[in-house]
Amino acid sequence: MKASFDLKKTIITVVAFMFSIMFLLPFIWMLSTSFKIEADVFTFPVQWIPERWNGFENYKEVWFGQFPFYIYYWNSIKVAVSTTLLSVVVSALAAYGFSKVRFPAGKWLFLIVLATYMVPPQAMLVPQFILYRNIGLFDSHLGLVLLGSFSVLGTFMLRQFFMGIHTDYIDAAKIDGAGHWRIFWSVAMPIVRPAIATYAILRFIWTWNDYQNPLIFLRTDSLYTIQLAMQKFTTINGEFYSLIMAAAVSAILPLVIVFIIGQKQVIEGIAQGGVKG
């Protein structure tokens, strides 16, 4: 029985490893191409390790050339970090209120909030555009941050974790004289920390990859985020694939770093969500 189990586990591990390599191959090709000279990009068979290295010349051109990426990198970091912090605070407070604070029509209000998730974001673009033009938030990073400051999915996700906190913890804190703010900050937040970290990572990734909102609500070139910069860079340098791959690697590198740093919290959040009782 043990030998059969070990064989089955080994086969599953090998198959999973092969699939992971298949998923990584496009990224490996992209990384390899970013260091090649243009003449070697489409050589056959594929040179996974370039025979003629171009050093960091492609990256220098991407970051400090005619279309400097460091400006758009800073714009994306500013928008993504600000949106993530604000969205986490708003979603966590709303989730705690809907799960642990008793007030009239609370369940109905939560259902109304959930119902807004059924409205496609594209259906709200025109009224949002008109509103932003009228209140002076059009063509500004503050406008982009406010667009992502509330998330129905984030509120619903965190509410489920807050509901998993046993009522005895809340009652004990109330007996000690703690108010809802104290309970939220000192009791509830440490318990759901992995869930909040998981949502923060997801919110950062969604904001970093967002193309639609910057495209609609930004007009000034110096305010562009990395996604708009990638589109413009590709249009200008469409025939230079080594430069495009260097730009693509630069664009996804922060996402890889964020996930590597936060993967422990993500795993804890998933494990915590799978525990009942």
Buried (B, 14 or more C-beta within 10 A) or exposed (E): EEEEEEEEEEEEEEEEEEEEEEEEEEEEBBBBBBBBBBEBBEEEEEBEEBEEEBEEBBBEBBBEBEBEBEBBBEBBBBBBBBBBBBBBEBBBBBBBBBBBEEEEEEEEEBEEBBEEEEEEEEEEBEEBEEEBEEEEBBBBBEBBBBBBBBBBBBBBBBBEBBEBBEEEBBEEBEEEEBEBEEBBEEBBBEBBBBBBBBBBBBBBBBBBBBEEBBEBBBEEEEBBBBBBBBBBBBEEBEEBBBBBBBBBBBBBEBBEEBEEEBEEBBEBBEEBBEEEE
